[in-house]
């Protein structure tokens, strides 16, 4: 979530709530998969879970309730096998990647700057 799309404060709040709801639903799915198949839930991949859920949604919507349970357990099994390796001591430095440019900012219209540089 880099940029919120809504303009009014109430809609921005709703958009944030929807992102939080989706995040919590994914984490709940990861927790169910981990506890059902004996995998530590905190070691499961969030993006892998999202990817597998997106792939399973059409099948879940198109089937009857009895078959849906089997597909759901298959989804949990697939999620439980997407374990992220343990990386102790991993930390990402907080630095800027790009170097600042040496050029000044454009503060005048382009045609004025062209005239200014042509006379110099």
C-alpha positions in Angstrom: 0.0 0.0 0.0 2.0 3.0 -1.2 -0.6 5.5 -2.1 -4.2 5.8 -0.9 -6.7 6.4 -3.7 -9.4 8.2 -1.7 -9.6 11.9 -1.2 -11.9 12.5 1.8 -10.8 11.6 5.4 -13.7 9.2 6.0 -13.0 7.3 2.8 -9.3 7.2 3.6 -10.2 5.6 6.9 -12.4 3.1 5.2 -9.6 2.2 2.7 -7.1 1.7 5.6 -9.7 -0.5 7.4 -10.1 -2.6 4.2 -6.3 -3.1 4.0 -6.2 -4.1 7.6 -9.1 -6.5 7.2 -7.4 -8.2 4.2 -4.1 -8.4 6.1 -5.8 -10.0 9.2 -7.7 -12.4 7.0 -4.4 -13.5 5.3 -2.7 -13.9 8.7 -5.7 -15.9 10.0 -5.4 -18.2 7.0 -1.7 -18.6 7.7 -2.5 -19.4 11.3 -5.0 -22.1 10.3 -2.6 -23.6 7.8 0.2 -23.7 10.3 -1.7 -25.1 13.2 -3.5 -27.7 11.0 -0.3 -29.0 9.4 2.2 -28.5 12.2 4.2 -25.7 10.5 5.1 -22.6 12.6 2.6 -19.9 11.4 5.1 -17.1 11.8 7.4 -18.8 9.3 4.8 -19.0 6.5 5.0 -16.6 3.5 2.4 -13.8 3.5 2.9 -13.1 -0.2 2.8 -16.8 -0.9 -0.5 -17.1 1.0 -1.9 -14.2 -0.9 -0.8 -15.7 -4.2 -2.3 -19.2 -3.4 -5.6 -17.7 -2.1 -6.0 -15.7 -5.4 -5.4 -18.9 -7.4 -7.9 -20.9 -5.3 -10.7 -18.3 -5.1 -12.3 -19.2 -8.5 -12.4 -22.9 -7.5 -13.9 -22.1 -4.1 -16.6 -20.0 -5.6 -17.6 -22.4 -8.3 -18.1 -25.6 -6.1 -20.7 -26.9 -3.8 -20.3 -26.7 0.0 -19.1 -30.3 0.4 -16.4 -30.0 -2.2 -15.4 -26.5 -0.9 -14.2 -28.1 2.4 -11.8 -30.4 0.5 -10.5 -27.5 -1.6 -10.1 -25.3 1.5 -8.0 -28.0 3.2 -5.9 -28.4 0.0 -5.4 -24.6 0.1 -4.2 -24.9 3.7 -1.8 -27.7 2.8 -0.3 -25.7 -0.1 0.1 -22.6 2.2 1.7 -24.8 4.9 4.4 -25.9 2.5 5.5 -22.4 1.7 7.9 -21.9 4.6 10.2 -18.9 4.7 13.8 -19.9 5.8 14.9 -18.7 9.2 17.3 -15.8 8.8 18.5 -14.7 12.3 20.0 -11.3 12.7 18.6 -10.0 9.4 18.0 -6.3 9.3 17.6 -3.9 6.5 19.5 -0.6 6.7 17.4 2.6 6.5 19.1 4.5 3.8 18.2 6.3 0.6 19.2 4.4 -2.6 19.4 7.3 -5.0 22.0 10.0 -4.9 20.7 13.6 -5.0 21.2 15.3 -8.4 23.5 18.4 -8.7 21.0 20.3 -10.9 18.8 23.0 -9.4 15.0 22.6 -9.4 13.0 24.1 -12.2 11.3 27.1 -10.7 10.5 29.1 -13.8 8.5 28.1 -17.0 10.6 26.2 -19.6 10.5 29.0 -22.2 11.9 31.5 -19.7 14.7 29.2 -18.7 15.6 28.6 -22.4 15.9 32.3 -23.0 18.0 32.7 -19.8 20.4 29.9 -20.9 20.6 31.1 -24.5 21.7 34.6 -23.5 24.4 33.3 -21.1 
